[in-house]
Amino acid sequence: MFTSVHEVWPGHFLNFLHSNRAESIFGKLFVGYAFAEGWAHYTEEMMWDAGLGEGDLETHIGQLSNALLRNCRYLSAIGLHTKGMTVADSEKLFKEQCYQDEGNARQQAARGTYDPLYLNYTMGKLMIRKLREDWTKGDRTKWKAFHDEFLSYGGPPIPMVRAAMMKEAAPKAVF
């Protein structure tokens, strides 16, 4: 269910529908990794919060398991590329902290060696959640307006979208 949310609605497919209609040529032609994967990952949690699965705990565990995998990618990418983590250490992280089977753990650790930006799923999601909170001031009735506004930019770097949405002079760190 959450793979469909991530890949189709309201994930990537909806994002790309909006990017095709963006006012900016940049927004039409460029959809960044953190924007696209952050949005798709964000929508999984957002849809659970909106009632998808009708509170079924097994469904929620599936959604959380997907989120945990992305969180481990975040830690693995940073560890492998800045902290001296070995591929074996990364594989162990995926097995012991992310509850991945041996084959998936090995594949995820290997992916981290050539795709250090797979941390963008979680980083993008966190940036979008922070922007949503700041833009809506916690008012959940403003979520639809936030999503429409956010997606209207197409897919540029999230700090640029934040600067535009929050009427800030220049992009700044959001963490």
N, C-alpha and C positions, 0 to 999 in steps of 0.2 A: 504494500500500500504506500509506504513512504518513498519507495523508489519511484513510483508514479508521481507523487507529490514533487519530488526532487527534479525529475527529468522533464515532466510535462506541466502539470497544473497544480499550484501556481509557480512552479520552478522555472527551469530553463526555457521551456516553450513560451510561457507568458513573458519572460524577460526579453526574449528575442522578438516577440511581436511588438513590444514597446520600443525596443532599440530600432526597429525598422521605421518607426514613426517619430523618432526623436527629432527635435528641431535642429540640433547641432549635427553637422556632418561627422564630427568626431564621435558623437553619440551613436550615430548610425553605423559607423565603420569599425569602431573599437569597443569591444566588451572585455574588460580586464578580468583576470583570473579571480581576484578577490571579490569583485562585483558579482560575477556570474556564479561562482561556486559558493560564495558567501550568501548570496540571495537564495540559491537552491537549498542550501543547508538550513538557512534561517527559516524558510517556508515549512520545513518538516516540523520544527518546534512550534511555529506559529499555527499551523493547521491542527496540531494536537491541542494547543491552547484554545483554539476556536471550536473544538468539539469533535474533530475527526476521530473515529474509533469509539465514540460514545462512552468514554471512560473505561473501556476494556483494558485491564492491566497488562495482559499479554501484548496487546497492540502498543501500549506505552513502553513496555520493555524493549520491543523492537525498535521504536523510535529512539529510545535512549541508547541502545546498543549501536545504532548508526552514529549517533552523536559522539559516543565514546571512541569509536574508531577514528573519527575526524580529530578528536582531541589528542589521540595518540600520534596521529600524523604530525600534528603541530609540534608536540614534544620531540618526536623523532627527527624532524627536519632541523630543528634548532640544535638538538644534540649531535647529530651527524655532521653538521656543517659549521658549528661554532664551539662545541663543548668536548670534542674528542670522543664522542660516542662511536663505538664500532658497529658494524652491521650486525654482529652477533648480539651486542647490547640492545640494539634496536629490535631485533627479532624477539629477544627475551621480554622487552617492554610490551610488545604486541601480544605475546602469549600470556604473560603474568598480570599485566595491568589492563589489557583491553579484551582479554578472554577470546582471542583469536586462535583458531586451530593452527597446527604447525605449518601447513601449506600457505594459509593466508598470512600468517605472521612473517614467513620468509619472503613472500611476494611484497608485502607492505614495506618491509625493511629494505628490500632491494629497490623498490620504487623511490624510496627516500634518497638513494644515492644519485639518481639521475633527475629527480623531480623535487628539488628542495622546496619548491613553492606549493607543494601539496598541503602546506600549513595554511594556505589561503582559505580553505573551507571554514575553519574555525576562526581565523583572524577576520575574514570578511563578515561572518555571522556576528561576531562580537562588535564590530564597528557599526553594523546595521542596527543591532539592538540598542547600542548607545545613542546613535542618531535618533532612532525612533523615540526613545525615552526623552531625549532633550527636545525634540520637535513637538511631541504630543504632550509634554509635561505630565506624563503618566495617565493621560485621559484615553482610555481604550476606545472610546467612541470616535477618536480621530485616527485610528489605525488605517482605515480604508483610504482616507485622504493622504496619509503619510505614504502608503504603498503606491498609490497613483502618482504622487509627486516624485517619489524616489525613482520609480521605474521610468518616468518620463525623460530622464536624462540619458537613457540608453545603456550605458555601462562603463563610464569613465572611472578613474580611480575614486574610491569612496571619499577620501578627504576633499576632493574637488566638489563632489556632490554635497558633502556636508557644508562646505563653505557657501555654496549657492543656497541651500535650503535654510541654513541658519543665519544667512546674511552676514557672514564673516568676511573680513578683508582678504584673507588668504588661508589656504588649507593649513591645518595644524594637526598635531597628534591628538588622537581621541582616547587614548588609554590613560 
